[in-house]
Amino acid sequence: MGSVIIENVYKAYGQVEIIKGVSLHIEDGEFVTLVGPSGCGKSTLLRMVAGLEEISYGDIRINDRVVNDVQPKDRDIAMVFQNYALYPHMTVADNMGFAMRLRKDNPEIIDKAVREAAEILDLAHLLDRYPKQLSGGQRQRVAMGRAIVRKPQVFLFDEPLSNLDAKLRVQMRAEIKQLHQRLRTTTIYVTHDQIEAMTLADRIVVLNRGVVEQAGKPRELFDTPANQFVANFIGSPSMNFIEGRVERDGGAATLVTNSSLRLPLPDNPGVADGAKLVYGVRPEHLRIDPTSAIKGRVTVVEDTGSETIVLAALGKDNVTVLLREHATVASGDELGFTPVPGASQYFQGTPGLRDRSAV
């Protein structure tokens, strides 16, 4: 196993910069996910660690060795791709042991390594089959097995579950988590799915347009996002944002929205009267309250069985409310809503920087 240090790394194609001075220190045995929207640079960064993309500027170290000019095969890493990349004419066993055969390892050592990996991944009964005879989940396990047998210092995953159906994705998430807990190999995992990031990672790195917006533990990013971009990206459904201006009435601070609704703020929010703010509250932190002065009209109700998702219009603003309990709500109903005390946040400035929790 090994650490990965990314120091002030840039990647440019001509005059277009894709990665803009990213620095990360990934500890030995840590599971780190890179998340962000399409085009944010997460796969490019992963491919630079793998040696599949040249670095325009900066250094990448694996176990304190600078690998900028080291060939991928000599970096002691193993990569699992989105499309499995299995050889259709080879059996499961041959696919898993292919890299070891290229290294001309002893056949007995190869056979032992393949069988050990197959036991870990529940593939022992499939070693003689060909990829076309396997399900999508089984093919992904074979791709993972091919990485495991090499016993690398670092695992690299590039959106490995994106081709699987929803049920299988949940199953494979659990299997990848269990695999990491067993092997404790340093892992960098790229995904656009923030649920995967939240459930798998020791630490999440949120990328946007080639820069790191925030890096931290999943709960830290969820509870204390650094800015509005992170707050919007982490969490499903996304955080609600309502714009307004600060007013004080007898010392108490409120946010007056564009629809003239008044939302509670801390007694001393640290901003002047009339300042523009963006009020943020997660869907699960809104409660239905018939006595509340914050009224909205329901536009859509989504009943998933275990949860009810309510979309409502609060004047000119639209909000999403996530109810864990069963609720008898219909489109067109007028309801009162109250934010959970201490759970709301607010943001100000052009980048939407987080100030602190509201009341």
Phi, psi and omega per residue, in radians:
M1 nan 2.795 -3.113
G2 -2.785 2.795 3.065
S3 -1.498 2.789 3.078
V4 -2.218 2.151 3.124
I5 -2.055 2.127 3.102
I6 -1.926 2.042 -3.022
E7 -2.025 1.903 3.001
N8 0.838 0.920 -3.036
V9 -1.544 2.357 3.065
Y10 -2.140 2.609 2.984
K11 -2.431 2.177 -3.137
A12 -2.303 2.481 2.976
Y13 -1.929 1.764 -3.025
G14 1.182 -2.163 -3.134
Q15 -1.620 -0.033 -3.075
V16 -1.690 2.029 3.104
E17 -1.545 2.203 3.125
I18 -1.706 -0.741 3.080
I19 -2.029 2.258 -2.948
K20 -2.163 1.357 3.034
G21 1.276 0.815 -3.130
V22 -1.435 2.330 3.057
S23 -2.272 2.222 3.129
L24 -2.522 2.554 3.018
H25 -2.141 1.919 -3.111
I26 -1.797 2.068 -3.036
E27 -1.268 2.756 3.070
D28 -1.027 2.144 3.112
G29 1.499 -0.004 -3.102
E30 -1.414 2.591 3.057
F31 -1.903 1.941 -3.092
V32 -2.067 2.301 3.057
T33 -1.871 2.456 3.018
L34 -1.816 2.099 -3.100
V35 -2.219 2.822 3.111
G36 2.713 2.955 -3.122
P37 -1.214 2.921 3.090
S38 -0.988 2.362 3.112
G39 1.506 0.093 -3.099
C40 -1.386 -0.253 3.100
G41 1.846 0.091 -3.053
K42 -1.160 -0.757 3.120
S43 -1.220 -0.622 3.086
T44 -1.074 -0.756 3.118
L45 -1.094 -0.757 3.125
L46 -1.085 -0.734 -3.119
R47 -1.185 -0.486 3.047
M48 -1.230 -0.670 3.056
V49 -1.101 -0.652 -3.127
A50 -1.322 -0.321 -3.085
G51 1.582 0.187 -3.141
L52 -1.555 -0.196 3.046
E53 -2.274 2.414 3.082
E54 -1.290 2.618 3.101
I55 -1.606 2.229 3.111
S56 -1.302 -0.646 3.138
Y57 -2.798 2.595 3.131
G58 1.807 -3.098 -3.096
D59 -2.298 2.591 2.955
I60 -2.163 2.240 3.134
R61 -2.053 2.378 2.981
I62 -2.086 2.033 -3.057
N63 0.944 0.819 3.072
D64 1.200 0.108 3.079
R65 -1.789 2.157 3.078
V66 -1.183 2.191 -3.042
V67 -2.009 0.268 -3.109
N68 -0.869 -0.745 -3.063
D69 -1.899 0.251 3.133
V70 -1.557 2.352 3.124
Q71 -1.106 2.603 -3.131
P72 -0.910 -0.724 -3.080
K73 -1.180 -0.315 -3.109
D74 -1.794 0.134 -3.103
R75 -1.579 -0.130 -3.122
D76 1.048 0.807 3.063
I77 -2.176 2.826 3.055
A78 -2.344 2.365 -3.043
M79 -2.074 2.392 3.068
V80 -1.975 2.125 -3.033
F81 -1.668 2.928 3.096
Q82 -1.118 -0.636 -3.013
N83 -1.751 0.314 3.072
Y84 1.235 -0.839 3.121
A85 1.002 0.793 3.091
L86 -1.560 2.616 3.066
Y87 -1.442 2.037 -3.031
P88 -1.154 -0.420 -3.097
H89 -1.557 0.017 -3.132
M90 -1.910 2.598 3.058
T91 -1.254 2.991 3.081
V92 -0.994 -0.804 -3.129
A93 -1.066 -0.761 -3.129
D94 -1.178 -0.668 3.080
N95 -1.086 -0.782 -3.091
M96 -1.178 -0.591 -3.088
G97 -1.671 0.095 -3.002
F98 -1.053 -0.824 -3.110
A99 -1.098 -0.633 3.127
M100 -1.202 -0.613 3.095
R101 -1.185 -0.631 3.078
L102 -1.070 -0.601 3.116
R103 -1.373 -0.058 -3.124
K104 1.080 0.694 3.057
D105 -1.210 2.814 3.112
N106 -1.070 2.284 -3.121
P107 -0.956 -0.617 3.137
E108 -1.181 -0.657 3.110
I109 -1.181 -0.703 3.110
I110 -1.079 -0.822 -3.114
D111 -1.075 -0.719 3.130
K112 -1.136 -0.758 -3.122
A113 -1.136 -0.711 3.139
V114 -1.122 -0.766 -3.107
R115 -1.201 -0.634 3.093
E116 -1.129 -0.775 3.116
A117 -1.138 -0.658 3.133
A118 -1.123 -0.642 3.097
E119 -1.154 -0.726 3.136
I120 -1.067 -0.685 -3.020
L121 -1.751 0.164 -3.140
D122 1.013 0.818 3.132
L123 -2.057 0.072 -3.025
A124 -1.021 -0.579 -3.104
H125 -1.481 0.014 -3.081
L126 -2.037 0.141 -3.003
L127 -1.089 -0.461 -3.108
D128 -1.637 -0.009 -3.135
R129 -1.491 2.890 3.090
Y130 -1.836 2.745 -3.092
P131 -0.893 -0.648 -3.110
K132 -1.142 -0.299 -3.134
Q133 -1.632 0.114 -3.067
L134 -1.964 2.715 3.011
S135 -1.371 2.987 3.123
G136 -1.044 -0.734 3.127
G137 -1.143 -0.673 3.116
Q138 -1.170 -0.673 3.100
R139 -1.112 -0.690 3.123
Q140 -1.154 -0.619 3.080
R141 -1.132 -0.669 3.101
V142 -1.087 -0.757 3.103
A143 -1.061 -0.699 3.088
M144 -1.178 -0.681 3.117
G145 -1.095 -0.679 3.102
R146 -1.062 -0.593 3.090
A147 -1.297 -0.692 -3.068
I148 -1.118 -0.731 -3.034
V149 -1.085 -0.395 -3.140
R150 -1.362 -0.249 -3.107
K151 0.841 1.031 -3.075
P152 -1.367 2.968 3.036
Q153 -1.351 -0.495 -3.049
V154 -2.448 2.331 2.958
F155 -1.673 2.374 3.051
L156 -2.110 2.151 3.129
F157 -2.013 2.178 3.127
D158 -1.950 1.618 -3.139
E159 0.776 0.986 -3.005
P160 -1.223 -0.290 -3.047
L161 -1.863 0.049 -3.001
S162 -1.186 -0.340 -3.138
N163 -1.620 0.029 -3.078
L164 -1.713 2.732 3.093
D165 -1.300 2.935 -2.969
A166 -1.029 -0.769 -3.109
K167 -1.140 -0.730 -3.117
L168 -1.220 -0.558 3.093
R169 -1.070 -0.750 3.133
V170 -1.086 -0.765 -3.140
Q171 -1.104 -0.790 -3.108
M172 -1.196 -0.569 3.054
R173 -1.001 -0.824 -3.134
A174 -1.102 -0.682 -3.119
E175 -1.192 -0.674 3.110
I176 -1.158 -0.697 3.104
K177 -1.082 -0.803 3.129
Q178 -1.118 -0.658 3.124
L179 -1.091 -0.760 3.134
H180 -1.160 -0.694 3.119
Q181 -1.104 -0.513 -3.131
R182 -1.426 -0.767 -3.028
L183 -1.599 -0.520 -3.109
R184 0.954 0.645 3.063
T185 -1.485 2.394 3.087
T186 -0.955 2.275 -3.030
T187 -2.336 2.295 2.993
I188 -2.037 2.160 -2.950
Y189 -2.208 2.082 3.124
V190 -1.693 2.306 3.077
T191 -2.708 2.663 2.978
H192 -1.701 -0.067 -3.080
D193 -1.639 1.886 -3.081
Q194 -1.199 -0.374 3.050
I195 -1.162 -0.745 3.046
E196 -1.016 -0.800 -3.120
A197 -1.059 -0.815 -3.090
M198 -1.118 -0.687 -3.032
T199 -1.467 -0.424 -3.045
L200 -1.694 -0.634 -2.818
A201 -1.461 2.563 2.814
D202 -1.318 -0.621 -3.118
R203 -2.562 2.483 -3.138
I204 -1.969 2.400 3.037
V205 -2.025 2.048 -3.132
V206 -1.673 2.087 3.141
L207 -1.860 2.565 3.078
N208 -2.619 2.045 3.129
R209 0.927 0.712 3.016
G210 1.475 0.086 3.101
V211 -2.180 2.735 3.099
V212 -1.489 2.028 3.087
E213 -1.364 -0.680 3.128
Q214 -2.908 2.556 3.040
A215 -2.333 2.333 -3.137
G216 3.079 -3.101 3.108
K217 -1.176 2.642 -3.095
P218 -0.911 -0.810 -3.115
R219 -1.152 -0.598 3.117
E220 -1.103 -0.771 -3.140
L221 -1.187 -0.585 -3.138
F222 -1.264 -0.775 -3.041
D223 -1.464 -0.617 -3.061
T224 -2.317 1.143 3.108
P225 -1.084 2.493 -3.083
A226 -1.236 -0.490 -3.098
N227 -2.736 -3.132 -3.047
Q228 -1.181 -0.564 3.123
F229 -1.089 -0.844 3.139
V230 -1.128 -0.751 3.133
A231 -1.029 -0.651 -3.131
N232 -1.324 -0.589 -3.051
F233 -1.408 -0.645 -3.094
I234 -1.631 2.159 -3.119
G235 2.042 2.424 3.137
S236 -2.473 2.091 -0.068
P237 -1.104 2.845 -3.069
S238 -1.171 2.791 3.086
M239 -1.071 2.516 3.018
N240 -1.438 2.442 3.079
F241 -2.172 2.260 3.141
I242 -2.254 2.156 -3.123
E243 -1.505 2.601 3.098
G244 -3.010 -2.940 3.135
R245 -2.304 2.665 -3.069
V246 -1.433 2.348 3.002
E247 -2.358 2.630 3.082
R248 -2.106 2.400 3.121
D249 -2.284 1.770 -3.104
G250 1.189 0.500 3.113
G251 1.712 -0.451 3.141
A252 -1.382 2.317 -3.117
A253 -1.668 2.381 3.062
T254 -2.363 2.789 3.030
L255 -1.838 2.054 3.111
V256 -1.608 2.030 -3.071
T257 -1.382 3.040 3.112
N258 -1.145 -0.270 3.093
S259 -1.785 0.228 3.105
S260 1.208 0.291 2.992
L261 -1.354 2.635 3.133
R262 -1.977 2.074 -3.126
L263 -1.921 2.456 -3.063
P264 -1.224 2.485 3.033
L265 -2.210 2.900 3.057
P266 -1.041 2.755 -3.139
D267 -1.021 -0.595 3.120
N268 -2.270 1.441 -3.081
P269 -1.255 -0.120 3.070
G270 1.371 0.287 3.088
V271 -2.291 2.710 -3.062
A272 -1.349 2.768 3.020
D273 -0.979 2.421 3.127
G274 1.518 -0.135 3.140
A275 -1.164 2.492 3.112
K276 -1.479 2.340 3.117
L277 -2.350 2.777 2.965
V278 -1.983 2.070 -3.126
Y279 -1.532 2.229 -3.135
G280 -2.070 2.304 3.083
V281 -2.546 2.293 -3.115
R282 -1.289 2.607 -3.104
P283 -0.956 -0.619 -3.126
E284 -1.340 -0.142 3.137
H285 -1.784 0.252 2.995
L286 -1.905 2.355 -3.131
R287 -2.076 2.567 3.023
I288 -1.334 2.192 -3.072
D289 -2.475 1.832 -3.108
P290 -1.042 -0.388 -3.093
T291 -1.559 -0.102 -3.058
S292 -1.292 2.541 3.074
A293 -1.415 -0.167 3.109
I294 -1.509 1.746 -3.046
K295 -1.849 2.525 3.088
G296 -2.548 2.718 3.120
R297 -1.857 2.237 -3.104
V298 -1.205 2.287 3.117
T299 -1.904 -0.609 -3.124
V300 -2.518 2.460 3.036
V301 -2.167 2.191 3.103
E302 -2.049 1.941 -3.133
D303 -1.751 1.933 -3.120
T304 -1.678 0.048 -3.105
G305 1.744 -1.158 3.135
S306 -1.475 -0.341 -3.117
E307 -2.433 2.756 3.013
T308 -2.157 2.155 3.132
I309 -1.820 2.126 -3.090
V310 -2.005 2.197 3.014
L311 -1.782 2.252 -3.068
A312 -2.400 2.639 3.086
A313 -1.772 2.081 3.044
L314 -1.800 1.446 -3.029
G315 1.157 -2.065 -3.130
K316 -1.511 -0.120 -3.094
D317 -1.822 2.486 3.069
N318 -1.884 2.359 3.133
V319 -2.262 2.731 3.052
T320 -1.972 2.345 3.134
V321 -2.117 2.239 3.136
L322 -1.880 2.011 -3.127
L323 -1.861 2.103 -3.130
R324 -1.270 -0.520 -3.114
E325 -1.613 2.841 3.076
H326 -1.204 2.343 -3.119
A327 -2.305 2.379 3.076
T328 -1.572 1.595 -3.090
V329 -2.295 2.447 -3.135
A330 -2.282 2.696 3.083
S331 -1.011 2.343 -3.118
G332 1.729 -0.275 3.120
D333 -1.149 2.508 2.998
E334 -1.767 2.165 -3.057
L335 -2.240 2.717 2.996
G336 -1.703 2.517 -3.111
F337 -2.241 2.490 3.092
T338 -2.308 2.256 3.072
P339 -1.272 2.527 3.082
V340 -1.119 2.252 -3.128
P341 -0.975 2.320 3.091
G342 1.444 -0.058 -3.044
A343 -1.757 -0.257 -3.102
S344 -1.453 2.761 3.131
Q345 -2.377 2.887 3.053
Y346 -2.486 2.714 -3.013
F347 -2.322 2.597 3.084
Q348 -2.568 2.853 -3.127
G349 1.592 2.911 -3.090
T350 -1.050 -0.773 3.122
P351 -1.400 0.016 3.136
G352 1.183 0.841 -3.126
L353 -1.242 2.486 -3.140
R354 -1.340 2.337 3.074
D355 -1.541 -1.212 3.076
R356 -3.022 3.060 -3.108
S357 -1.143 2.529 3.001
A358 -1.510 -2.941 -3.086
V359 -1.339 nan nan
